[in-house]
Amino acid sequence: MSPNSSSEKPVNPNEYLHIPKWVNEDYFLPIIEKDVTNFDKIVNFFPIAATAPGENYTSIMIRVVVDVLLKDGSEKKVSYILKTMLEADSGADVVAGMGLFPKEKKMYEVHIPQFVKLYKEAGLDVELAPRCLHVESTAELITLVFEDLSRQHFKNADRLKGFDMAHMRRVLQKLAEFHAASALVREINGPFDQMYSMSMYNEQSRDLFEKLGEMRQVQFLKAMGEWGMENADKYIAKMWKPLEVFEEALQINQVDESEFNVLNHGDCWSNNIMFNYKDNGEIDRTIFVDLQIGKWGTPAQDLWYLITTSAALDIKVKEFDHFIQIYHERLAECLKLLKYSKPIPSLRDIHIMMLKYGFWGPLTAMGVMVATLMPTDKDANMKMMMAPGPEADALRYRTFINPYYANAMKLLLPFFDNKGLLKSV
């Protein structure tokens, strides 16, 4: 068979992923019939993992590559991304408790179309997320099928290197567009659904987070002593106990409705942002994926999360204030364009929010950044990260002494300390 043969089997980036039996030709037939003009029949059907191990923790992501025969006798290759809930023994109960899939379903069915329409009515074409071709909701499962952005040459940046200034600028501007539209929708339609007021940190999840915190604390503090950080003892003393982390997280998730608030993306890090490029290498289009953790509240949440997890090491701290300025400039432009009737927050207002809700910085650095800076590892999954016992302890310790993580923390901890964001001792 020649290398360009349409039936060549695609490479699977994660042979360890168990693909559910129901992800088959019968399931996809009606989706393809609706999506492909002059479709006749399916010739070959290949479901493979969409991501490598450690790239995605909260769902099953499957790339479905299909060779189809058209009515004129020609063949065509099409592909889709199917996203569905984790299976029962893979951390599904934890994810279900976070309410992620109902949020994402509503984002694609209701809010993304609302946001895009607002800009269109104001004379601007704004692209925020991929096309969602199919949504299915049963008592047990929510499944979404998207266009495969890789067919349009979209790709992720290298999460271990982080975004350079050109990528950060585009993402901050895109985030401002997303936030501004959400503020308008709130003004026009009243409050978002109650589920968007629900943070991952709530009384129902208290036991889970406290247990997880206790399991990781010993290894985390031990690793801190091995990062080669100046004055390590000073920073170890300024670390919170697991119960304190949870209480602080509850506090920063309280919404002050007298302030400027937005619908946060909630998981705004490099793997959830895709780019395609012009022939000269410049960024052309920027798009968000993974809209599972939307949360109504301060825009400081998304800003801290993005900068902490995803800005490259050489600009993460150095350009911090500049990042806020880039975001604010686009936010103000969009709010004016969309005729937002309330006062537009000043750049100073946004900087004040960044301090007031500054615990998002350490919370993100001690939490999700551990996973986002972990090189690909077949054991890095939700089930293993949250398991008790020596094997899981060893994995957690490995994530904490990982040089990418250690170098980021050596940069961030003094930065947080100088802003007064570490624990007072």
N, C-alpha and C positions, 0 to 999 in steps of 0.2 A: 504494500500500500504506500503511495507516495506521501511525503510529509505534509502536503497540502490537501490531502483527501479530506472531504467534509466529515467523514465518519471517524476520524482519528480521535481517540479517547482523550479528553482533557486531563491535565495533571491535577491530582488531588492534593491540596496543601496540608491536609490533616487526615491521615489515614485512620486516626483514632476516633474520629467522630462517627457515632452511630446515626445513620440516616433512617428516619422512621419509614416503615413499609408503605404508608399511605402517600408518601411523596413519589408519585408514579405518573405514568402517561395518562391514566384515566382522570387523575386530579387536574392535570394541566391542560387537557384537551379543550375544555370550554374557554380557558384563559387565552390559549393560543388562537383559537377560532376567532375570538373577539379582537385580538391584537394584530394578527398577521393578515394582510389583504391577500385575497386569492389563495388562501390556505386549502390544501387538499388533505394531506395526512402527515403523521409523524413517522420519520424514517429511523432516527436514532434518538435515544433519550438517556442523558448522562447526569445524574445528580451527584455533586461532589461538595465537599466543604467549601464555604466561601472565604474562610479565614484560617490562618495558621493557629496552632495552639497558643493560648495566652493573649490572643488579639480581641477576644470577646468573651465576656463572663456571664451575661445575663440572658442569653437566648441561644437557640440553634439557628445558625446562618448557613443556608445551602445555596450554592450556585447551580442552577439547572441549565444545562447546555443541550439544545435540541436541534437536530437536523430535520428540516421540514421539506416536504414536497409541495410545490405550488401547482395550481391548476394548469399552468402552461407547460408543465413537465420539468421546470428548473428546480434546483434545490437551493435552500437558504439556511444559514445557521442563525439561530436566535438564542438569547439567554436571558435568564431572570434570576432575581435574588428572592428566595423564600425565607421568611423569618418567622419562627414559631417558638413556643415556650419550651423550656428545658423539660426533660423527662423526669419522672418522679424521683429517681435516686441521684440526680445530678445537681441538686440545689434548687429544685423547682419551688419547694415550699417557701424558701427565703424570697425568691423573686416574686412569687404570687403575692406574698405579704406586702411587697412594695407597691403593688398596683401598677406595674410598669406597662403592661400590654393594653389595658383599657385607655390609659393616657395616650399611648402612641396611636391607637385606632382613631381616637377623636382628633388628634393633631392632623392626621392625613385626611380624614373625612370632612372635618369642619374648619379647623383653624388655619392650616396652611392655605387652602383655597380662599379663605376670608382675607388673609394678609396680602396675598398676591393680587386679589381683586381691588383692594384699597389702593395699592400702588398703580394699578392699571387705570383706575378711574382718575388718578392724579396725573396720568400721562407718562408713567414710568413702568417698564417691564422689569420686574425683579424676580429672580429665581432663588428659591429658598431650600427646596428639598426635591428628591427624585419623584417621578410619577408613581403613584401607587395604583396598581392595575387590579388588585383583588384583595378584599378583606373578608375574612370568614370568622364568625364568632359562634362558638358552641358553649355548652355548659362547662366543658373541660378545657377548652383551648381557644386562643385567638391566633390567627395566622394572617400574615400580610405578604403579598407578592409585589415586588417592585421591578421597574425597569432596571436592567443591569448597566450601571453607569460606566463600567469598564469598556462597554461597546462604544462609548463616546470618548474613550481614552481618558476618562477620569481616573485618578489614583490618589492614594494617601501619600503624604510626606513621610519621611523616616521618623517614626515616633521617638527613637532613641537619640537622634540628633536634635529634634525639635525644629520649630519654625524659625527661619531667618526673618529679617525685618520685612521683606517684601510679602512673605506669607502672613506674618502677623498683621500687617496693615490691612490686607484683604479680609482676613477673618474678623478683625475688630470692626471693620466697616459693615460686613455682612451681619455680624451680631447686632450692630446698631440698627440696621434695617429691620431685623426680626423683632427687636425690642420695641422700636417705635411703632410698628404696626400693631403689636399686642397692646400697647398703651391706648391706641386709638380704638381698638375693638372693645376694650374695657370701658372706655368713655361712651361709646355708642350703645353697646349691648348690656352694660352692667357687669357684675362680677362673673368671672370664669367659673366653670363647674367646680364644685367643692373639692373634687379630687386633686385639683391643681393647687389647693391650699395645703395639701397633705405632703409633708416632707418625709424622706426616708427615716428621719429622726423624729419618732413620735412614741407615745407611751406603749403602743403595741409592740414596737421594735426595741424597747428598752432592754429587755432581757438578752435578746440576741446580740446587741452591740456591746453590752457590758461583758457577756461571756467571751465574745470575740476579743474584746480589749484585754481581758484578763489573760487569755491564752497567748496573746502576742507580746505582752508587756515585758516579760523577762528577756526574750530574745531581742526585742527592740532596743532596750537600754544597754544590753551587752554589745549589740552591734554599734551603737553610738560611740562606745569607747574604742572601737576598732577602725573608725573612719579616718583616723589621723587628723582629727579636728583640733585646732588650738582651743584651749580652755574647755575641753569636752565636759569636764565635771560641772562647769557653770551651766551649760545647756541641759545636761542630764537633770540637774536640780530644778530647772524651769519647765520640765515636762509634766503634763497633767496625769493624774490617775485616770483609769478608764471611766469611772463614774463621773469625774469632773469633765472629761471630754464630752460625754453625752449631754451633761447639763448645759455646757457652753453651746453645743450644737443646737439644742432646743431653743436657746436664747436667740441665736442669730437667725433662726427660722421664723421668729415672730415677725409679723408684718405691721409696720407703722403706716397706716393709710393716709397720714398727712404728708408723707414723703412721695417722691416719684417712684412708682413701682412698675414692673414689667412681668411678662411671662418669660421666665428664664428657660433656656434650652435644658439646663440642668446637668448635662454630661458633655460639656463643650471642651473636648480635648482632641488631639490631632487625628486619632483614628475615626472620629465622627465628623470629619470635615474632608471633603474631596475636591480636587482641583483638576482642571485640564488646562493645556498650555498651547500658546501660539507656536508657529514654526520657529520663531526666534527665541523660544524658551520662556517668554514672559507668561505670567498667569493669565488665562483667559476667563474661565468661569470658576466660581467657588460655590459649593453646595453643602448643606448640612444633611447628615443622616442620623439615625438613632434618636428619635424624639420621644423617648420613653419616660424621661424623668422631669418633664416640665413642671415648674414650680412658680407660682405667683409670689413676687416679693422684690427685694432690692436687686438692681442690676449688678451690684457689687459681687453677688454670688457667682454669676457667669464670668465676670472679669477676673476675679481671684482664681477661679478654677482653671480658666484658659491659660492665664499667664504662668501660674504655678506648674501646671502639668506640661505645657506645650511650647513655651518660648524657649529658644536655644539658650544654652548656658551662658554664652557671651553677652546676651542682651536681656536675659530674664530680670535681672536687678538693675542693670545699667540704664535700660530704656523704660523702666516701670512707669514713671510719670508721663513719659512720651506716649506710651500705649494708651493711657487714660485720655490724653488729649486727642489722639487719633479717633478713638471711640466717640468721644463727646462731640467732636466736629461733625461726624456723620450723623449722629443721633439728632443733633439740633437741626441739621439740614432736612432730615426725614420728617421730624415732627412738624416743621414749618410747612413742608410740601403737603403733608397729610392734614394740615389745618387743625392741629391739636389745640384745643381751646384753653387748656390750663397753662400755668407758667412753665416754660421750658427750663429744666434744671441747668444751672451754670456749671462750668468746668469745676469751679470750687466746690459746688454741691456734690459732684460725683467724687471728688477727692475726699470730702468729709465722710461720705458713705463708705468709701474704701477703708477708712480708719474705723468708723463705727462698727462695721460688719467685718472687721479685719480678721476675726478668728477663722473665716473661710480660708485664709492663707495656710496657717498651720494645720487646720483640719484636712485640707486637700493634700498637703505635703505628707502628712503622717498616714493618710488613708489611701485614696485612689492613686496617688502618684507612685506608690509602691508597685502597683500592678502596671501602670502605664510605662514605667521605665524598666520593666523586667524583660530581658531578652526572651525570645520564643522558647518555651519549655512545655513539654507534653503534660507535665503534672500541674501546670498553672491553670486551674479551673476553680469555679465557685465551690464545688464540693470539697476539694482538697484544701483551699484557702481557709475554709471555715471548720475543718475537721479537728477534733482533739487528737492527742497522741503524738508519739515521737516522730513518726514519718512526716506528719503535717508540720510539726514544730521545726523539723529540719528544712522543709520547704520555706516556711516563713522566715527563718534565719537567713536562708540563701537569698531571699528577696531583699532583706535589709542590708546585707553586706555587698550586694551587687554594686559594682563601681559606678554605674550610671546613676543609681539612686544616691549613693554616698556622696558623689560630687555635687549633685543638686542640693542635698541637705546641707553640705558644708557651706554652700553659697547662701542658701535661704535662711538658715537659722540666725546668723548675725543680722541679716536684713530684717527679719521679723522682730528680733530683739531690739534693734534700733528704733523700730516703730512702736515699741511697747506692746507687742502682740503675743509675747510669751507669758507664761504664768509668773505672777508676782511672787517673790520669795522673801 
